[in-house]
């Protein structure tokens, strides 16, 4: 690195940057500009979009997630959105409505919701932009496998939607369903969760299970990952845009 004598100037002049450290003055070459390839620039932009959308959706689903501070989960979720976006522009999104990299995404636990809850439930959208989750009649002890001394099961269904372009949470809803863990038949249930998802939005629906069991004679929620489940059970992308 050259040392500059008898010159008191700092800043950039042409291709050189002059600066001083203590009482000594130095000069170095100015860094060159790095030009990104078009595809690299698009991926970089979409990664930022995915990060913001991922955070917005996680915030909307927070009450249903086993551990909102799990950094690996956060990275995997945003990464799945970025992988889906690929080289697309959020202004010209295309289908499908279901996103393979997000469907069955695990927010917590060791297995997906469907592998812990065997009742053949359905998830659909009604004409009022609400998610409807229909669960047929079932016997809890036959469609769920809990730890010894299980008393009940907390089942959660949650939905959140966000504006992809700006990463803003649009709407979120949550329902908690406490199910006695026994051999009695639970009647069919339909849960309605209103959640508008306008053009350019992404909506995610989750299903989750936690088992409440006796531990030393006291009812506690199991923290064993093998008895915790929270995963994506439906995704909806609204690709219709007015005027396009």
N, C-alpha and C positions, 0 to 999 in steps of 0.2 A: 504494500500500500504506500503510495508516494506521500511524503510530508511536504506541505506547502510553507515556504519561507516568506516572512514579511508581507503577508496578505491577510487582511481581515474582511472576509466576506463569507456569508453562509447562504445556502440555498442552491438551487439548480441554475447552471449556466450551460446551455447547449446539452451536450451528452455527459456533462460532469456535474456531480453534486459536491459542494464544498461545505464542510462542517468542522467543528472543533470539539475536542475532548480535553477538558481542563484548560491548559494554556497552549495546547498544540492544535494546529490546524491541519486538516486532511482533505483529500479529494478522492472520489471514487466514481466509477462509471455508473450512470443512471441505469436502473433496470429496464430491460426491454419489455414491450407490451406483448402479452400472450394472447393470441387470437384463438378463441375456441371454435372448434368445428361446429357447424350448424346442429348436428345431432347431439353433440355434447352439451351445447347450450340449452337445447330443449329438455334434455334429461335433467340438467341442473335446475332449470326452472320448475320442472314437474316434481323434483325431489322436495323443493321448498313448498310447493302446493300440497304435496302429500304429507309433509311434516305438520303443516298448519291444520289440514283437514283431520289428520290422525289425532292431534291434540284436542280439537273441537269435539270430535266424536267420543273420545275417551272421557272428556269432561261430562258430556251428556249421559254417558253410560256409567259414570263413576259409582253410583250407589249399587250397581249390580256386579261390579268387578271385584274379584277376591283381593287383588293387590294393585292399586292404581299407581304405586311407585316403582313397580317392576320395570327397570330400564330395558331389559331384554325384550319384554312384551311390547313396550312402547316402540322400540326400534323395529321389531318384526311387523307390527301393525302398520306403521308408516311405510315400511318397505314393501308390504303387500299392496298398498295403495299406489305407490310409485311404480311397482312392476306392472300393475294393471294400466296405469296411465301411459307408460312407455313413451312413445313419441307423439301421442295425441295432444291436441290443444283442448283445454277445457271449454273453449268456445265452439268446438266442433266435435263434441263427444259422440261416440258411437256405442252401440250395444255390445254385448248382451246386458240385460238388466241384472243378471246374476254374475258376480265376479268370482271366478274360480279360486283366486288366491285369497279371497276373504271369506268365502263360504266355508263353514266349519272351522274358521280361525279360532284357536284356543286362547282366551284371555287368562285362564288359570286352570289348575288341575292337570291331571295326566291324560284324561280322555275327553272326547267331545260330549256335549250334552246328550245327543242321541244314543250314545253308548252307555249312559247312566239311566236314561229315562226311555223305556221301551214302548210306551204307549204311542200309537200311530197318530200323532198330532199333525195338524196342517197350519200353514201360515199363508195368509192371503191379504189382499188390499181391497177394501170395499169402495163404493162410489164416493164416499165422503173423505177420501184420503186418510183413512184410518187402517191400522194393521189389525187384523182379526186372527187370533190364535184359537183354534178349536181343538179341544182334547176330549176324546171319547171316554166313556165310562171305563174305569180300570180298578184293579185291586193293587194297592201300593206295594205290598210285600212281593208281588209277582212281577212288577215292571221296574222296580228299583232295588238295588242291592246295597244296603247300608251296613255300617259296622255293628258289632254286637251291642245289644241293649239300646238300639235306636228307638226313640220315642216318636219323632216326627221329622218331616222333611220340609225345608223351606225352598220352594220353587220360585224363581224370579223370571219374568219376561220383561225385557226393556227394549226401547227403540230410541234412536237419535238420528237426526238428519242435519246436514251441514251444506252450506254454499261452498262448492269446491273452489271457485275463483278467488274468494277472499278468506276462506277458512273460517267462516263464522257459523257457530251453532244456531240452527233454526228452531228446532223443537226437540223435546225429549220427554218420554213417559216411562213409568215403571210400575209394575204390579207385583206384589208379593203374595204368594199362595202357600199357606201353612197346611200341610197334608199329614194326617195321622198315619203312622207307619204300622199298619195292621192288615188283616185279611178281609176287611169290610170294603164293599164296592163304593168307590167315589163316583158320584154322578157326572155325566158329561158337563164340560165347562166351555164357555166361549169368552175370551178376554178381548176387549176392544181398546186399542191404544191409539188415539188420534195423533197423527204426525204428518203435517203438510210437507211435501217434498217437491218444490217448484222446479222448473227447468234449470238444469245445471247443478242439481243437488245429488248428494249421495246419502242414502239411508241404510242404516245397519240395525238389525234386530238380533237380540241375544236371548239365549235360554240358559238358566243356571240352576244348580242344585247344591244345597248344603244339608248335612245330616246332623240332627240334634239327638245326642245320645247321653246315657248316664255315664258319668265318670266319678268313681268313688261316691256313688249315690247322689251326685249333683248333675242336673241336666246342663250340658255344655255343647256348643257347636263344634263339631269335629274340625281340627286343623290339618288332618291327614290329607295330603294332596290326592291320594287315591280315592277319597270320598268328597272331593270338591270338583265341580265342573261348571265352566262358563264358556260358551262358545257362540259363534255367529250361526244363526239358523236361517237368516235370509238377508240378502242385499238387494237394494233397488237403486238403479241409476236412472234419473229422469234426463233423457238426452234431447227432448223436444225443446226448441228455443223459438220464441216468437220472432217472426220476421226473417227466419233463416230457412 
